[in-house]
Amino acid sequence: MFSTEAWIGRLGRLGQVSMCCLSLLAFYPGHSIQAQELGDAQIEQPAQPQPIEKAIDAGPEVWLVTYGPGEIYWQRFGHNGIWIRDPGLGLDHVFNFGFFDFEQEGFLVSFLQGRLMYFSAAQPAQSEFTQYMNENRSIRAQRLALKPEQSLALADYLLNEVQPQNRDYLYDYYRNNCSTRVRDALDLALGGALRNHYSQQAAKQNFRDHTRRLTIADFWLYLGLELGLGSPVDQSITQWDEFFIPGVLADEVARLGNTDSPGQADVVLEDVMIFTSSVDPPPAVVYQWWPRYLLIALGLLVAGYFLKRLVPGVGAVCLAKSWSLFSAIIGLIIVYLWAFTDHEVAGNNLNILLFNPLWILVLLGHRFYTLTARLLVGFGGLALVLTLLPPHQYTADVLAAFLPVNLVAAYVLFREGRLKAEKA
């Protein structure tokens, strides 16, 4: 059995340079995922609890545990779980929802189609904490002020969730991931206080904003996600939706007042750092980083210039055709993710204007060079204009990285097409 982060790590090593993240739409998360590869022997199912009436009067201790981002790119979103401590119930376990079985039937097809099944599991707390300490990831624990009946109900709910017949769920990057499942469990224990308080409040940052700020440290991961994610992640969301990020959930739970006494911020009894990582925290807000991606375009153009001069037989037309073909292939991937999978976040993607399957026309001969060039310029101009119109997809980084290359390729193809036409 594998955790999400381990699998994403394998994908990243295979495809990071070649727009590594079109296939990483099953991340992230990656965002709120674990790095350990867990065998069956390591996933311990706790014993069933005693009947509630026999439990200790104070109820179990309930802690929200939040693991910070790690040094490796698939750890950038962090992870979380719920720690239940009660010797009387035989519990000292962290319950989380970040696992899947690599050997599940039809795994690869499900992965590509966006239909991957995850499952919940529980590990002894000390074992899990040691894993994250070894990865140099911070561990924040918040003890919640729950009534005995609330904590017992939560423990019973979590124990039921990790049972084989109940543990599986269909993963969604933003709407149904490891952190949203923790959020929902806590909301259940708090009698709906989380949802009631946060579902009516607009978030300051949307799904794309959080994705960008948490992945900015990884050049290719960031750019790949910007290329593969469509306009659905640019829509306005509520603070309730923001809890797909474990760190955001932890911060807001710390601010939540007692539901019985409004204004008293005592939902969290204790807030401690079990382990502090040396990894630099991600930025709190998103910035404009497109200038660094403009360097990609300049680098590609300079590399093409020297390649043309230094390698016999490689001319400007050859490079322009190769770039057009590469772009067409990326465009086909975008179309596939958009139209033929359940990756909803890949839909309505304006990047199809820069990476379009129509560029494959260059393979039909020089008679199509001029048409391809005009399409490259026309669609590029449309891509610029649509940044100002609905659906308001953020594309500045992709435009900065690739529009200049498209325009140079268009110029080369247009010139060659006209020369061939004149000779004919």
Secondary structure, DSSP 8 states (H G I E B T S, - for coil): -EEHHHHHHHHHHHHSTTTTTSGGGG-TTSTT-------GGG---------GGGS-TT--EEEEEEE---SSGGGTT-EEEEEEEEGGGTEEEEEEEEEE-TTSTTHHHHHHHT--EEEEEEEEHHHHHHHHHHTT--EEEEEE---HHHHHHHHHHHHHHTSTTT-EEE-BTTTBSHHHHHHHHHHHHTTTHHHHHHTTSB-SS-HHHHHHHHHTTSHHHHHHHHHH--GGGGS--BHHHHTTSHHHHHHHHHH---SSSTT---SEEEEEEEE---S----SS----HHHHHHHHHHHHHHHHHHHHHSTT--HHHHHHHHHHHHHHHHHHHHHHHHSSS-GGGSS-GGGGTS-GGGGGGGG-GGGHHHHHHHHHHHHHHHHHHTTSTT----HHHHHHHHHHHHHHHHHHHHHHHHHHHH-
